[in-house]
């Protein structure tokens, strides 16, 4: 697992600099495509460093994250068209399982994208999978904006109101709180639909 204390300390020192926000936005784009470490500590540090810009920091982080996700979707879309041909050429790979996965993604696409965008599940995996399985780009974008938006605004405003104690809570309980909120959202989706 990541040493969040070191990331937070480095992020807070970087967040106070002029390069800090550019780094946050660039990292939020990269994290949506390939970067392995979540940007939450840097987002918190940026908000703590510049609390009067909480809304704008959150909004631009969301914009760059979803933009990176769109690039991931296109990568998946390009790879997905050749994936089925590749799978069919190897008899030990089961095309039925891949088709079942694609059907599940098509049926529950926006919910899966939302969950992947909100929870600590790597968003890049969801973005590339969404493109590879043929989820429509507008559906992917809406699910991403809802999931990433809820996550980033929640984290930013917790940092705004509670400072470093919120950062420590988020880092210790991000997975648990994300899972609980996701379960509640899934239950609501099943009740509504």
PyMOL commands that set and color helices and strands:
alter all, ss='L'
color gray80, all
select helices_A, chain A and resi 4-15+19-31+40-49+51-88+95-107+109-118+123-132+137-162+164-192
alter helices_A, ss='H'
color red, helices_A
deselect
rebuild
show_as cartoon
